[in-house]
């Protein structure tokens, strides 16, 4: 029509800022040269299905069913630890302290430096402020009160790991960002200067403030927008200081590569491993608690060494299992394996080299919810048939 504006620019104008930006130019050329990029997309170390077949309508019927929603939420306020700034300002006696902020967000104080993994301080893991999975507990500490952070580490670009408001707040600090290949395009789009980005392919390392950070393989996928080009990598991370080594899994399905990572970089003083949001809908890209313990032991060469910190649970409803199930099943699996496990309340600092929190704080909060693990044990809640996922994942990543 004469005088009308082209449709494509108008669609671009409606694109939410949270979608980020697609890699281009020299960044895209580097992606295409990656040994982990083939057939136009990044590849997993072993095959993984991230788009199950089936009816989205059937999945939505189960996901939003009232009884399912009740089972997937706490029955009372989650007991967030009253973290004080004095606690965080005092250096750890052992040289290593971890503070789980909820979901996959962890502040690691290691050998005099501070590393913040997958920080999500936003209220929803979604591109929209009015829809998508909402936080089940408040953030334990205001982001501005954390103090100096030497490096922010991002595992991948899903909304529950890469949060626009959090990144924009951190962009105004002096911190460095370590991210998988391609993810830097989002951060630059949101105002992070290019000279504060360290963008790595798998098995590449960088030095930041005396720490060595290495991007290691994971079994997952990427994407934020309606048109997912699969041009951003996902990763787990190894951080090594002068005295300590830690591992953060990001999101991943179980795969044999954990043994290789452990042989190359371990053993670890602590591992932070995803154990929530599992489902038979997506068995290849998220781990169950039992698989998480198995991955921890693989990383340690099979010997019970170091402390296991379960992450990716308790903060958002992203799957069909009961809210408290991942915590309970992780404790059971750890006991069976003879492995030390830390289960802090959100915001509770602890030193893996000292006494670790072991109190199952979630039980009183989940008292009105059926406890299948106490009644003979059943498998995680599952739907009768698989359902597809969209790139928005119901406006949040599962």
TAZILIN-V700433 format. One record per backbone hydrogen bond with DSSP energy under -0.5 kcal/mol. CO is the residue of the C=O (numbers start at 1). NH is the residue of the N-H. Records with the same first field share a line. If there is no record, write none. Layout:
CO->NH, NH
This chain:
1->4
6->10
7->11
8->12
9->13
10->14
11->15
12->15
16->19
17->20
24->27, 28
25->29
26->30
27->31
28->32
29->33
30->34
31->34
34->37
36->38, 43
38->41
41->38
48->50
54->56
55->59
56->60
57->61
58->62
59->63
60->64
62->65
65->69
66->70
67->71
68->72
70->73
71->323
78->80
81->83
84->88
85->89
86->90
95->111
97->109
98->350
99->101, 107
100->347
102->105
103->312
104->106
105->101, 102
106->108, 117
107->99, 109
108->110, 115
109->97
110->113
113->110
114->150, 151
115->108, 117
116->153
117->106
119->163
123->135
124->126
128->131
133->125
142->145
143->146
150->176
151->116, 153
152->178
153->118
155->235
158->161, 162
161->163
162->164
163->167
164->168
165->169
166->170
167->171
168->172
169->172
170->173
176->152, 178
177->179, 198
178->154
179->200
180->183
181->233
182->185
183->186, 187
184->188
185->189
186->190
187->192
188->191
191->193
193->196
194->197
196->177
198->179, 200
200->181
201->204
204->215
206->213
208->211
211->208, 213
212->240
213->206
214->216, 238
215->203
216->236
218->45, 220
219->253
226->228
227->229
230->42
236->216
237->248
238->214
239->246
240->212
244->241
245->269, 270
246->239
247->272
248->237
255->258
256->259, 260
257->261
258->262
259->263
260->264
261->265, 266
262->266
269->307
270->247
271->273, 309
272->249
273->311
279->282
280->283
282->285, 286
284->253
288->292
289->293
290->294
291->295
292->296
293->297
294->298
295->299
296->300
297->302
298->301
300->303
303->305
307->271, 309
308->310, 342
309->273
311->275, 276
313->103
315->136
316->318
322->325, 326
324->328
325->329
326->330
327->331
328->332
329->333
330->334
331->335
332->336
333->337
334->338, 339
335->338
340->308
342->310
345->348
346->81
347->349
348->100
350->98, 352
351->354
355->351
357->343
359->361
360->363
361->365
362->366
363->366
364->367
365->75, 76
366->369
370->372
371->374, 375
372->375, 377
386->55
390->393
392->396
393->396
